[in-house]
């Protein structure tokens, strides 16, 4: 069974002044990402536009989540540059057991753009050894 993944894309941030007549960057990102996932035949990954993710200083921002998995919040994404990386990350996230994709397998925008990693509901930290 394939895990259902949701990618929330913030569409609130306005375009930069020089692009004021264009669509909001998050809307462009959401549309481009949907198209890329469709091209890849990526089943079980849903892109949803949402109002403000409250990361206004780091647009465009996404939150990638699935039941029982850690949620990632990633910012500083640009549709024209990062759609393929986001799609690859979503597929790796979907395949992972707990949502944690090994650092070396994360696309560069995900290594640099991580804002937060949030534990799943009901998560309990196991005791760790301390020196």
C-alpha positions in Angstrom: 0.0 0.0 0.0 1.3 3.5 -0.9 1.4 6.1 1.8 -0.8 9.1 1.1 1.3 12.3 1.1 0.1 15.8 1.2 2.2 18.8 0.2 0.7 22.1 1.4 1.9 25.0 -0.6 1.6 28.5 0.8 0.0 30.8 -1.7 -0.3 34.0 0.4 3.0 35.7 -0.4 2.7 38.4 -3.0 5.0 38.5 -6.0 8.1 40.7 -5.9 7.5 44.3 -7.1 9.1 43.7 -10.4 6.7 40.8 -11.1 3.6 42.4 -9.5 1.4 41.5 -12.5 2.2 37.8 -12.3 0.6 35.1 -10.2 1.7 34.6 -6.6 4.8 32.5 -6.5 3.2 29.8 -4.3 0.4 29.4 -6.9 2.9 29.0 -9.6 4.8 26.4 -7.5 1.6 24.4 -6.7 0.6 24.3 -10.4 4.1 23.3 -11.6 4.4 20.7 -8.9 1.1 19.2 -9.8 2.1 19.0 -13.4 5.5 17.4 -12.5 3.9 14.8 -10.3 1.4 13.9 -13.0 4.2 13.5 -15.5 5.9 11.1 -13.1 2.7 9.1 -12.5 3.2 9.8 -8.7 0.2 8.1 -7.1 -0.8 9.1 -3.6 0.8 12.5 -3.5 -1.6 15.4 -3.3 -0.7 19.1 -3.7 -2.9 21.5 -1.8 -2.8 25.3 -1.9 -3.2 26.9 1.6 -3.3 30.4 2.9 -0.4 31.6 5.0 2.0 29.0 6.5 3.5 32.0 8.5 7.0 31.8 7.0 6.7 35.0 5.1 10.5 35.7 5.3 11.2 32.5 3.4 8.7 32.2 0.5 7.8 30.0 -1.2 7.1 27.5 1.5 5.7 24.0 1.6 4.8 21.6 4.3 5.1 17.9 3.4 3.1 15.5 5.6 1.7 12.0 5.9 0.0 10.0 8.6 2.4 8.7 11.2 5.4 10.5 9.6 7.4 13.5 10.5 6.3 16.7 8.8 8.8 18.9 7.0 8.4 22.6 6.4 10.7 23.8 3.6 11.2 27.4 2.5 13.0 29.4 -0.1 11.6 27.4 -3.0 11.4 28.7 -6.6 9.1 26.9 -9.0 11.3 27.3 -12.0 14.3 25.9 -10.2 13.0 23.4 -7.6 10.0 21.5 -8.9 11.9 18.4 -9.9 13.7 18.4 -6.5 10.4 18.8 -4.6 8.9 15.9 -6.6 11.9 13.7 -5.9 11.8 14.5 -2.2 8.1 13.8 -2.1 8.7 10.3 -3.6 11.5 9.6 -1.1 9.3 10.8 1.7 6.5 8.6 0.6 8.8 5.5 0.5 10.3 6.2 3.9 8.9 4.4 7.0 8.7 7.5 9.2 9.1 10.5 6.9 12.8 10.9 7.7 14.8 10.8 4.5 18.5 10.3 4.9 20.5 13.6 4.6 22.5 12.4 1.6 19.3 11.5 -0.3 17.6 14.9 0.2 17.8 17.4 -2.7 19.9 20.4 -2.0 16.9 22.8 -1.7 15.7 20.6 1.1 19.0 20.6 2.9 19.2 24.3 2.8 15.6 25.2 3.1 14.5 23.2 6.1 12.6 25.4 8.5 11.2 22.7 10.8 10.7 19.0 11.2 7.6 18.3 13.3 7.0 14.9 14.9 3.8 13.0 14.1 0.9 13.1 16.5 1.3 10.6 19.3 5.1 10.6 18.9 7.1 9.4 22.0 10.8 10.0 22.3 12.7 6.9 23.4 15.3 7.4 26.1 18.7 8.1 24.7 22.1 7.5 26.3 24.0 10.5 27.5 27.7 10.7 28.2 
